[in-house]
């Protein structure tokens, strides 16, 4: 029976790849990859040779049927994204749903994902939380911010470094300057950093220390 295995890949530190991920990447018949160059480098590092097929946000609708045909024709297919777990703010959902509809067995390996270490190390309650991923840039952004402001749960956002200060400014505007936040930056990499404090203080810090790299924002729930 055909099988699709979702394989999380490191979000920075290559030591975070699991032994099981390496075995599946080595043994599978084909790998669907968000960016074949990025995955090609990862495979080269681990001395794995595999057939790579491009599967990304701009072609996933178009190539979905072809991808299913391919998966049905092999024993085990793998889906990877550039970093972390496919399907989490990355392509994956459409393929998983289509596989289930076509009777393909679907499995997701546990592994790297940016929001889990950020959430756990934030110091905010992590027994329940709300994952928002990237906020919409324009339409719908204010609605999301209003909903987040009301949440009693810790909220997780993905954000790009050049939008961080603007986003912290909006958190301050919608939730008040006292709202506690944590900015988790460059997780698992050399310059890993956590900044915790009132949103006004954290914003002030990044206004004078323009951030680089990848960022997760944690917002403490409304008291
Ligand atoms: N699929 C990925 C995952 O499992 O977390 C997320 C992919 S999404 C396109 C990329 C975003 O994840 C970045 O903009 C950033 O918000 C977050 N991210 C990825 N790697 C990170 C890292 N090393 N440190 C902090 N945030 C990271």
Boltz pocket constraint, residues with backbone or C-beta under 6 A from the ligand:
constraints:
  - pocket:
      binder: B
      contacts: [[A, 11], [A, 12], [A, 81], [A, 83], [A, 84], [A, 85], [A, 86], [A, 87], [A, 88], [A, 89], [A, 90], [A, 112], [A, 113], [A, 114], [A, 115], [A, 157], [A, 158], [A, 159], [A, 160], [A, 184], [A, 185], [A, 186], [A, 187], [A, 188], [A, 189], [A, 214], [A, 215], [A, 216]]
      max_distance: 6.0
